[in-house]
Amino acid sequence: MSSNAVFIHHPDSARYKFGEEHPFDPLRLTLTVDLLREMGALTTEQWIAPAQTASNELLSLVHRADYLEAVLRLSEEQPAQDAVRTAGKYGLDTEDTPFFSGMHIAASAIVAGSVEAAEAVMSGRALHAYHMAGGLHHAFPERGAGFCVYNDAAVAIRHIRQTYGARVLYIDTDVHHGDGVQWVFYGDADVCTYSIHETGKFLFPGTGFVQEKGADSGFGACFNVPMEPYTEDDSWLSSFAGSIEKVAAAFKPDIIISQHGCDAHAFDPLSHIHCSMRTYSEMPRIIHKLAHDYAGGRWVAVGGGGYDIWRVVPRAWSLVWLTMIDHPLAESLAANAGSSERLPQSWLDKWQAASPDMLPQFWLDDPTDIPSIPRRAEIESKNEKTRQIAVQDLE
């Protein structure tokens, strides 16, 4: 088992919480870390806890000064009324992204973790780095959106560009389009953004169509593969593998940064995609291979969305790390021989009483737990046409 991977976790990232009823719950981080530890796959030697949160200088690589000031003022326990009145201007007064006490510290801790992961890989200290709390891909330079206050991936990419001049391939597998990262680098030929997601015709943020290909010198360095609602594993994976390989081969990155939102699972309450854990076993394996084939092995992974925090997120996010460290379980699942691989009983016993649902017993889903979709052939046909259009310039 390779030890050339590091696991990044800033303790203050657990403070990134909008409220008890909000779907973005940092408990998913605790559940996943505990699962990895219960199976002996995460050691203290692999663990890095950044000592600092991100500085304003670092945040300013992406975010505007007035936005940073607004976030800081709204982070106070009792914000001034003039700050509260301007919250809407900065996207921080919505049901999705309401301001909260300590918001700046929590969000800047997440940025610090993603920059630490990027620095670990680009400096050569590690070949791979995983920052599970990251992936807040909807934040813009001037506003927050979609549960995202600061765009950690965009800041990490800017840091890489500024410090190392490296070409970055950003791969977003969240069910929601990676809009914030895309628009930050829309005119940059040295940052290629790729996003596979449920079509914006029916899902937030309403963007990510195949026609979005970049602007100016960045034209042709932006790829979107929007999937039809109720897409299942075969079509999602075929569309992903059949497009990202062409993108990576054409762009030839120096490093890959991938976002692993796991909200395309059939159990997720905030989307309409119908994938199973098989998708979350295979996508990290594909990205891992691309990193070694085209980027000298340099790979940074971050988290993202995922709102079935008990049945889906711990397994899906654990599989990213298990793939990164060449764990035998990941290899078994990739060989399609691991359908009977059980989760650690100690983890199930520890968390079942707190879970509102029966926890899964196995790493992969039982197909009978996910109802089949009657329009499968039509959905697959539409998705294949979309894939072809998305990468037609690379054929």
Secondary structure, DSSP 8 states (H G I E B T S, - for coil): ----EEEE--GGGGG----TTSS--THHHHHHHHHHHHTT---TTTEE--SS---HHHHTTTS-HHHHHHHHHHTSSS--HHHHHTGGGGT-BSSSSB--TTHHHHHHHHHHHHHHHHHHHHTTS-SEEEETT---TT-BTTB-BTTBSS-HHHHHHHHHHHHH---EEEEE-SSS--HHHHHHTTT-TTEEEEEEEE-TTTSTT----TT----GGGTTSEEEEEE-TT--HHHHHHHHHHHHHHHHHHH--SEEEEE---TTBTT-TT----B-HHHHHHHHHHHHHHHHHHSTT-EEEE------TTTTHHHHHHHHHHHHTT-HHHHHHHTT--TT-B--HHHHHHHGGG-SS---SBSS--GGGS---TTHHHHHHHHHHHHHHHTGGG-
